[in-house]
Amino acid sequence: MKIKYWADFECPYCFISETNLYEAIHELGMEDDVEIEMKAYELDPKASKHYTLSIQEKFEKE
């Protein structure tokens, strides 16, 4: 089985979903049967490349 998904490296929900996906594949014992392809996209193309705030501070500000 091939799974292709899109995610933003900055998105905490993308990280949680990716973690859950890998855990489910492991629990089903399908590590050798699944090929995963991650595609990247930007949720905020104007986002700075350098941050001074923590993720929590950033979300509190928004």
PyMOL Python script that loads the backbone (N, CA, C, O; Angstrom):
from pymol import cmd

cmd.read_pdbstr("""\
ATOM      1  N   MET A   1       0.844  -1.167   0.000  1.00  0.00           N
ATOM      2  CA  MET A   1       0.000   0.000   0.000  1.00  0.00           C
ATOM      3  C   MET A   1       0.889   1.230   0.000  1.00  0.00           C
ATOM      4  O   MET A   1       1.898   1.291   0.704  1.00  0.00           O
ATOM      5  N   LYS A   2       0.496   2.208  -0.803  1.00  0.00           N
ATOM      6  CA  LYS A   2       1.243   3.467  -0.817  1.00  0.00           C
ATOM      7  C   LYS A   2       0.358   4.561  -0.225  1.00  0.00           C
ATOM      8  O   LYS A   2      -0.791   4.735  -0.631  1.00  0.00           O
ATOM      9  N   ILE A   3       0.905   5.287   0.733  1.00  0.00           N
ATOM     10  CA  ILE A   3       0.202   6.410   1.357  1.00  0.00           C
ATOM     11  C   ILE A   3       0.983   7.674   1.016  1.00  0.00           C
ATOM     12  O   ILE A   3       2.178   7.773   1.294  1.00  0.00           O
ATOM     13  N   LYS A   4       0.293   8.638   0.412  1.00  0.00           N
ATOM     14  CA  LYS A   4       0.896   9.921   0.083  1.00  0.00           C
ATOM     15  C   LYS A   4       0.132  10.986   0.871  1.00  0.00           C
ATOM     16  O   LYS A   4      -1.097  11.032   0.826  1.00  0.00           O
ATOM     17  N   TYR A   5       0.858  11.838   1.589  1.00  0.00           N
ATOM     18  CA  TYR A   5       0.181  12.885   2.356  1.00  0.00           C
ATOM     19  C   TYR A   5       0.959  14.187   2.285  1.00  0.00           C
ATOM     20  O   TYR A   5       2.162  14.204   2.028  1.00  0.00           O
ATOM     21  N   TRP A   6       0.241  15.272   2.518  1.00  0.00           N
ATOM     22  CA  TRP A   6       0.812  16.608   2.484  1.00  0.00           C
ATOM     23  C   TRP A   6       0.806  17.168   3.896  1.00  0.00           C
ATOM     24  O   TRP A   6      -0.161  16.993   4.637  1.00  0.00           O
ATOM     25  N   ALA A   7       1.896  17.846   4.267  1.00  0.00           N
ATOM     26  CA  ALA A   7       1.990  18.409   5.608  1.00  0.00           C
ATOM     27  C   ALA A   7       2.912  19.618   5.602  1.00  0.00           C
ATOM     28  O   ALA A   7       3.772  19.764   4.734  1.00  0.00           O
ATOM     29  N   ASP A   8       2.713  20.477   6.587  1.00  0.00           N
ATOM     30  CA  ASP A   8       3.572  21.638   6.801  1.00  0.00           C
ATOM     31  C   ASP A   8       4.450  21.324   8.012  1.00  0.00           C
ATOM     32  O   ASP A   8       3.949  20.905   9.055  1.00  0.00           O
ATOM     33  N   PHE A   9       5.749  21.525   7.872  1.00  0.00           N
ATOM     34  CA  PHE A   9       6.667  21.206   8.965  1.00  0.00           C
ATOM     35  C   PHE A   9       6.395  22.031  10.214  1.00  0.00           C
ATOM     36  O   PHE A   9       6.737  21.606  11.318  1.00  0.00           O
ATOM     37  N   GLU A  10       5.794  23.186  10.063  1.00  0.00           N
ATOM     38  CA  GLU A  10       5.531  24.063  11.200  1.00  0.00           C
ATOM     39  C   GLU A  10       4.228  23.702  11.922  1.00  0.00           C
ATOM     40  O   GLU A  10       4.037  24.087  13.075  1.00  0.00           O
ATOM     41  N   CYS A  11       3.354  22.983  11.271  1.00  0.00           N
ATOM     42  CA  CYS A  11       2.013  22.701  11.807  1.00  0.00           C
ATOM     43  C   CYS A  11       2.045  21.607  12.875  1.00  0.00           C
ATOM     44  O   CYS A  11       2.431  20.475  12.585  1.00  0.00           O
ATOM     45  N   PRO A  12       1.644  21.935  14.108  1.00  0.00           N
ATOM     46  CA  PRO A  12       1.657  20.905  15.147  1.00  0.00           C
ATOM     47  C   PRO A  12       0.627  19.806  14.880  1.00  0.00           C
ATOM     48  O   PRO A  12       0.835  18.661  15.280  1.00  0.00           O
ATOM     49  N   TYR A  13      -0.471  20.135  14.215  1.00  0.00           N
ATOM     50  CA  TYR A  13      -1.490  19.128  13.917  1.00  0.00           C
ATOM     51  C   TYR A  13      -0.996  18.153  12.859  1.00  0.00           C
ATOM     52  O   TYR A  13      -1.337  16.971  12.897  1.00  0.00           O
ATOM     53  N   CYS A  14      -0.204  18.633  11.923  1.00  0.00           N
ATOM     54  CA  CYS A  14       0.409  17.741  10.928  1.00  0.00           C
ATOM     55  C   CYS A  14       1.355  16.766  11.626  1.00  0.00           C
ATOM     56  O   CYS A  14       1.384  15.581  11.295  1.00  0.00           O
ATOM     57  N   PHE A  15       2.118  17.262  12.580  1.00  0.00           N
ATOM     58  CA  PHE A  15       3.049  16.405  13.325  1.00  0.00           C
ATOM     59  C   PHE A  15       2.283  15.334  14.105  1.00  0.00           C
ATOM     60  O   PHE A  15       2.668  14.165  14.101  1.00  0.00           O
ATOM     61  N   ILE A  16       1.203  15.736  14.772  1.00  0.00           N
ATOM     62  CA  ILE A  16       0.391  14.782  15.543  1.00  0.00           C
ATOM     63  C   ILE A  16      -0.188  13.723  14.615  1.00  0.00           C
ATOM     64  O   ILE A  16      -0.155  12.535  14.938  1.00  0.00           O
ATOM     65  N   SER A  17      -0.717  14.136  13.471  1.00  0.00           N
ATOM     66  CA  SER A  17      -1.307  13.192  12.525  1.00  0.00           C
ATOM     67  C   SER A  17      -0.271  12.224  11.974  1.00  0.00           C
ATOM     68  O   SER A  17      -0.538  11.030  11.843  1.00  0.00           O
ATOM     69  N   GLU A  18       0.912  12.741  11.651  1.00  0.00           N
ATOM     70  CA  GLU A  18       1.973  11.877  11.143  1.00  0.00           C
ATOM     71  C   GLU A  18       2.377  10.846  12.190  1.00  0.00           C
ATOM     72  O   GLU A  18       2.585   9.677  11.868  1.00  0.00           O
ATOM     73  N   THR A  19       2.488  11.283  13.444  1.00  0.00           N
ATOM     74  CA  THR A  19       2.830  10.369  14.533  1.00  0.00           C
ATOM     75  C   THR A  19       1.769   9.282  14.671  1.00  0.00           C
ATOM     76  O   THR A  19       2.098   8.106  14.822  1.00  0.00           O
ATOM     77  N   ASN A  20       0.494   9.676  14.619  1.00  0.00           N
ATOM     78  CA  ASN A  20      -0.596   8.700  14.719  1.00  0.00           C
ATOM     79  C   ASN A  20      -0.574   7.716  13.552  1.00  0.00           C
ATOM     80  O   ASN A  20      -0.835   6.528  13.743  1.00  0.00           O
ATOM     81  N   LEU A  21      -0.264   8.195  12.347  1.00  0.00           N
ATOM     82  CA  LEU A  21      -0.182   7.325  11.181  1.00  0.00           C
ATOM     83  C   LEU A  21       0.890   6.260  11.379  1.00  0.00           C
ATOM     84  O   LEU A  21       0.638   5.075  11.161  1.00  0.00           O
ATOM     85  N   TYR A  22       2.079   6.675  11.788  1.00  0.00           N
ATOM     86  CA  TYR A  22       3.165   5.715  11.978  1.00  0.00           C
ATOM     87  C   TYR A  22       2.857   4.740  13.118  1.00  0.00           C
ATOM     88  O   TYR A  22       3.219   3.566  13.036  1.00  0.00           O
ATOM     89  N   GLU A  23       2.200   5.206  14.170  1.00  0.00           N
ATOM     90  CA  GLU A  23       1.819   4.315  15.272  1.00  0.00           C
ATOM     91  C   GLU A  23       0.806   3.275  14.800  1.00  0.00           C
ATOM     92  O   GLU A  23       0.906   2.105  15.169  1.00  0.00           O
ATOM     93  N   ALA A  24      -0.168   3.689  13.987  1.00  0.00           N
ATOM     94  CA  ALA A  24      -1.181   2.758  13.482  1.00  0.00           C
ATOM     95  C   ALA A  24      -0.541   1.702  12.582  1.00  0.00           C
ATOM     96  O   ALA A  24      -0.873   0.520  12.673  1.00  0.00           O
ATOM     97  N   ILE A  25       0.367   2.127  11.720  1.00  0.00           N
ATOM     98  CA  ILE A  25       1.059   1.179  10.842  1.00  0.00           C
ATOM     99  C   ILE A  25       1.842   0.176  11.671  1.00  0.00           C
ATOM    100  O   ILE A  25       1.849  -1.018  11.371  1.00  0.00           O
ATOM    101  N   HIS A  26       2.503   0.664  12.717  1.00  0.00           N
ATOM    102  CA  HIS A  26       3.263  -0.225  13.607  1.00  0.00           C
ATOM    103  C   HIS A  26       2.338  -1.192  14.342  1.00  0.00           C
ATOM    104  O   HIS A  26       2.621  -2.389  14.408  1.00  0.00           O
ATOM    105  N   GLU A  27       1.235  -0.684  14.893  1.00  0.00           N
ATOM    106  CA  GLU A  27       0.300  -1.542  15.633  1.00  0.00           C
ATOM    107  C   GLU A  27      -0.309  -2.627  14.747  1.00  0.00           C
ATOM    108  O   GLU A  27      -0.604  -3.725  15.219  1.00  0.00           O
ATOM    109  N   LEU A  28      -0.496  -2.322  13.467  1.00  0.00           N
ATOM    110  CA  LEU A  28      -1.042  -3.300  12.532  1.00  0.00           C
ATOM    111  C   LEU A  28       0.037  -4.237  11.978  1.00  0.00           C
ATOM    112  O   LEU A  28      -0.272  -5.189  11.261  1.00  0.00           O
ATOM    113  N   GLY A  29       1.283  -3.967  12.308  1.00  0.00           N
ATOM    114  CA  GLY A  29       2.382  -4.803  11.841  1.00  0.00           C
ATOM    115  C   GLY A  29       2.589  -4.699  10.336  1.00  0.00           C
ATOM    116  O   GLY A  29       2.971  -5.672   9.686  1.00  0.00           O
ATOM    117  N   MET A  30       2.337  -3.520   9.788  1.00  0.00           N
ATOM    118  CA  MET A  30       2.389  -3.337   8.330  1.00  0.00           C
ATOM    119  C   MET A  30       3.607  -2.538   7.873  1.00  0.00           C
ATOM    120  O   MET A  30       3.607  -1.998   6.767  1.00  0.00           O
ATOM    121  N   GLU A  31       4.635  -2.456   8.699  1.00  0.00           N
ATOM    122  CA  GLU A  31       5.806  -1.653   8.338  1.00  0.00           C
ATOM    123  C   GLU A  31       6.389  -2.052   6.977  1.00  0.00           C
ATOM    124  O   GLU A  31       6.822  -1.187   6.215  1.00  0.00           O
ATOM    125  N   ASP A  32       6.404  -3.336   6.671  1.00  0.00           N
ATOM    126  CA  ASP A  32       6.988  -3.812   5.414  1.00  0.00           C
ATOM    127  C   ASP A  32       6.012  -3.719   4.240  1.00  0.00           C
ATOM    128  O   ASP A  32       6.409  -3.883   3.086  1.00  0.00           O
ATOM    129  N   ASP A  33       4.731  -3.454   4.537  1.00  0.00           N
ATOM    130  CA  ASP A  33       3.704  -3.449   3.495  1.00  0.00           C
ATOM    131  C   ASP A  33       3.274  -2.050   3.075  1.00  0.00           C
ATOM    132  O   ASP A  33       2.479  -1.894   2.148  1.00  0.00           O
ATOM    133  N   VAL A  34       3.796  -1.032   3.755  1.00  0.00           N
ATOM    134  CA  VAL A  34       3.346   0.336   3.493  1.00  0.00           C
ATOM    135  C   VAL A  34       4.520   1.192   3.028  1.00  0.00           C
ATOM    136  O   VAL A  34       5.593   1.191   3.632  1.00  0.00           O
ATOM    137  N   GLU A  35       4.291   1.916   1.949  1.00  0.00           N
ATOM    138  CA  GLU A  35       5.262   2.900   1.461  1.00  0.00           C
ATOM    139  C   GLU A  35       4.648   4.274   1.696  1.00  0.00           C
ATOM    140  O   GLU A  35       3.533   4.541   1.248  1.00  0.00           O
ATOM    141  N   ILE A  36       5.370   5.146   2.396  1.00  0.00           N
ATOM    142  CA  ILE A  36       4.846   6.460   2.739  1.00  0.00           C
ATOM    143  C   ILE A  36       5.633   7.532   1.996  1.00  0.00           C
ATOM    144  O   ILE A  36       6.864   7.533   1.980  1.00  0.00           O
ATOM    145  N   GLU A  37       4.885   8.442   1.384  1.00  0.00           N
ATOM    146  CA  GLU A  37       5.505   9.563   0.677  1.00  0.00           C
ATOM    147  C   GLU A  37       4.923  10.854   1.228  1.00  0.00           C
ATOM    148  O   GLU A  37       3.718  11.089   1.134  1.00  0.00           O
ATOM    149  N   MET A  38       5.777  11.686   1.800  1.00  0.00           N
ATOM    150  CA  MET A  38       5.341  12.951   2.376  1.00  0.00           C
ATOM    151  C   MET A  38       5.605  14.067   1.381  1.00  0.00           C
ATOM    152  O   MET A  38       6.698  14.165   0.822  1.00  0.00           O
ATOM    153  N   LYS A  39       4.612  14.901   1.165  1.00  0.00           N
ATOM    154  CA  LYS A  39       4.731  16.083   0.315  1.00  0.00           C
ATOM    155  C   LYS A  39       4.616  17.302   1.219  1.00  0.00           C
ATOM    156  O   LYS A  39       3.807  17.306   2.147  1.00  0.00           O
ATOM    157  N   ALA A  40       5.401  18.319   0.967  1.00  0.00           N
ATOM    158  CA  ALA A  40       5.384  19.512   1.812  1.00  0.00           C
ATOM    159  C   ALA A  40       4.574  20.629   1.167  1.00  0.00           C
ATOM    160  O   ALA A  40       4.565  20.793  -0.053  1.00  0.00           O
ATOM    161  N   TYR A  41       3.902  21.386   2.011  1.00  0.00           N
ATOM    162  CA  TYR A  41       3.262  22.626   1.571  1.00  0.00           C
ATOM    163  C   TYR A  41       3.349  23.622   2.712  1.00  0.00           C
ATOM    164  O   TYR A  41       3.589  23.239   3.857  1.00  0.00           O
ATOM    165  N   GLU A  42       3.159  24.880   2.411  1.00  0.00           N
ATOM    166  CA  GLU A  42       3.266  25.919   3.432  1.00  0.00           C
ATOM    167  C   GLU A  42       1.878  26.425   3.818  1.00  0.00           C
ATOM    168  O   GLU A  42       1.096  26.835   2.961  1.00  0.00           O
ATOM    169  N   LEU A  43       1.588  26.390   5.100  1.00  0.00           N
ATOM    170  CA  LEU A  43       0.338  26.972   5.582  1.00  0.00           C
ATOM    171  C   LEU A  43       0.400  28.489   5.524  1.00  0.00           C
ATOM    172  O   LEU A  43      -0.598  29.151   5.240  1.00  0.00           O
ATOM    173  N   ASP A  44       1.580  29.033   5.794  1.00  0.00           N
ATOM    174  CA  ASP A  44       1.762  30.480   5.793  1.00  0.00           C
ATOM    175  C   ASP A  44       3.023  30.824   5.009  1.00  0.00           C
ATOM    176  O   ASP A  44       4.112  30.872   5.580  1.00  0.00           O
ATOM    177  N   PRO A  45       2.885  31.067   3.693  1.00  0.00           N
ATOM    178  CA  PRO A  45       4.062  31.354   2.879  1.00  0.00           C
ATOM    179  C   PRO A  45       4.832  32.599   3.324  1.00  0.00           C
ATOM    180  O   PRO A  45       6.003  32.753   2.978  1.00  0.00           O
ATOM    181  N   LYS A  46       4.192  33.482   4.081  1.00  0.00           N
ATOM    182  CA  LYS A  46       4.843  34.702   4.549  1.00  0.00           C
ATOM    183  C   LYS A  46       5.536  34.517   5.895  1.00  0.00           C
ATOM    184  O   LYS A  46       6.086  35.468   6.449  1.00  0.00           O
ATOM    185  N   ALA A  47       5.511  33.311   6.413  1.00  0.00           N
ATOM    186  CA  ALA A  47       6.103  33.048   7.727  1.00  0.00           C
ATOM    187  C   ALA A  47       7.604  33.315   7.705  1.00  0.00           C
ATOM    188  O   ALA A  47       8.283  33.062   6.711  1.00  0.00           O
ATOM    189  N   SER A  48       8.095  33.823   8.803  1.00  0.00           N
ATOM    190  CA  SER A  48       9.517  34.115   8.941  1.00  0.00           C
ATOM    191  C   SER A  48      10.315  32.819   9.027  1.00  0.00           C
ATOM    192  O   SER A  48       9.827  31.810   9.536  1.00  0.00           O
ATOM    193  N   LYS A  49      11.525  32.856   8.531  1.00  0.00           N
ATOM    194  CA  LYS A  49      12.394  31.684   8.624  1.00  0.00           C
ATOM    195  C   LYS A  49      13.039  31.577  10.010  1.00  0.00           C
ATOM    196  O   LYS A  49      13.555  30.521  10.378  1.00  0.00           O
ATOM    197  N   HIS A  50      13.008  32.665  10.770  1.00  0.00           N
ATOM    198  CA  HIS A  50      13.593  32.683  12.105  1.00  0.00           C
ATOM    199  C   HIS A  50      12.536  33.172  13.094  1.00  0.00           C
ATOM    200  O   HIS A  50      11.867  34.177  12.856  1.00  0.00           O
ATOM    201  N   TYR A  51      12.398  32.454  14.197  1.00  0.00           N
ATOM    202  CA  TYR A  51      11.366  32.784  15.183  1.00  0.00           C
ATOM    203  C   TYR A  51      11.981  33.203  16.505  1.00  0.00           C
ATOM    204  O   TYR A  51      13.009  32.677  16.931  1.00  0.00           O
ATOM    205  N   THR A  52      11.333  34.157  17.137  1.00  0.00           N
ATOM    206  CA  THR A  52      11.773  34.584  18.463  1.00  0.00           C
ATOM    207  C   THR A  52      10.805  34.093  19.526  1.00  0.00           C
ATOM    208  O   THR A  52      11.133  34.094  20.712  1.00  0.00           O
ATOM    209  N   LEU A  53       9.603  33.669  19.108  1.00  0.00           N
ATOM    210  CA  LEU A  53       8.590  33.182  20.035  1.00  0.00           C
ATOM    211  C   LEU A  53       8.547  31.657  20.036  1.00  0.00           C
ATOM    212  O   LEU A  53       8.880  31.020  19.037  1.00  0.00           O
ATOM    213  N   SER A  54       8.137  31.076  21.159  1.00  0.00           N
ATOM    214  CA  SER A  54       7.914  29.633  21.191  1.00  0.00           C
ATOM    215  C   SER A  54       6.612  29.345  20.444  1.00  0.00           C
ATOM    216  O   SER A  54       5.854  30.268  20.145  1.00  0.00           O
ATOM    217  N   ILE A  55       6.353  28.093  20.147  1.00  0.00           N
ATOM    218  CA  ILE A  55       5.106  27.734  19.449  1.00  0.00           C
ATOM    219  C   ILE A  55       3.903  28.158  20.282  1.00  0.00           C
ATOM    220  O   ILE A  55       2.933  28.693  19.745  1.00  0.00           O
ATOM    221  N   GLN A  56       3.959  27.923  21.590  1.00  0.00           N
ATOM    222  CA  GLN A  56       2.836  28.317  22.457  1.00  0.00           C
ATOM    223  C   GLN A  56       2.612  29.818  22.408  1.00  0.00           C
ATOM    224  O   GLN A  56       1.471  30.260  22.280  1.00  0.00           O
ATOM    225  N   GLU A  57       3.677  30.618  22.506  1.00  0.00           N
ATOM    226  CA  GLU A  57       3.557  32.064  22.445  1.00  0.00           C
ATOM    227  C   GLU A  57       2.992  32.514  21.087  1.00  0.00           C
ATOM    228  O   GLU A  57       2.190  33.444  21.014  1.00  0.00           O
ATOM    229  N   LYS A  58       3.420  31.846  20.038  1.00  0.00           N
ATOM    230  CA  LYS A  58       2.929  32.185  18.699  1.00  0.00           C
ATOM    231  C   LYS A  58       1.425  31.958  18.592  1.00  0.00           C
ATOM    232  O   LYS A  58       0.705  32.810  18.073  1.00  0.00           O
ATOM    233  N   PHE A  59       0.950  30.821  19.078  1.00  0.00           N
ATOM    234  CA  PHE A  59      -0.484  30.523  19.013  1.00  0.00           C
ATOM    235  C   PHE A  59      -1.280  31.436  19.934  1.00  0.00           C
ATOM    236  O   PHE A  59      -2.406  31.810  19.605  1.00  0.00           O
ATOM    237  N   GLU A  60      -0.722  31.796  21.068  1.00  0.00           N
ATOM    238  CA  GLU A  60      -1.411  32.713  21.972  1.00  0.00           C
ATOM    239  C   GLU A  60      -1.573  34.075  21.329  1.00  0.00           C
ATOM    240  O   GLU A  60      -2.584  34.746  21.536  1.00  0.00           O
ATOM    241  N   LYS A  61      -0.576  34.494  20.543  1.00  0.00           N
ATOM    242  CA  LYS A  61      -0.601  35.788  19.888  1.00  0.00           C
ATOM    243  C   LYS A  61      -1.651  35.826  18.775  1.00  0.00           C
ATOM    244  O   LYS A  61      -2.283  36.860  18.554  1.00  0.00           O
ATOM    245  N   GLU A  62      -1.836  34.717  18.081  1.00  0.00           N
ATOM    246  CA  GLU A  62      -2.787  34.662  16.966  1.00  0.00           C
ATOM    247  C   GLU A  62      -4.146  34.536  17.513  1.00  0.00           C
ATOM    248  O   GLU A  62      -5.113  34.472  16.755  1.00  0.00           O
TER     249      GLU A  62
END
""", "prot")
cmd.dss("prot")
cmd.show_as("cartoon", "prot")
cmd.util.cbc("prot")
cmd.orient("prot")
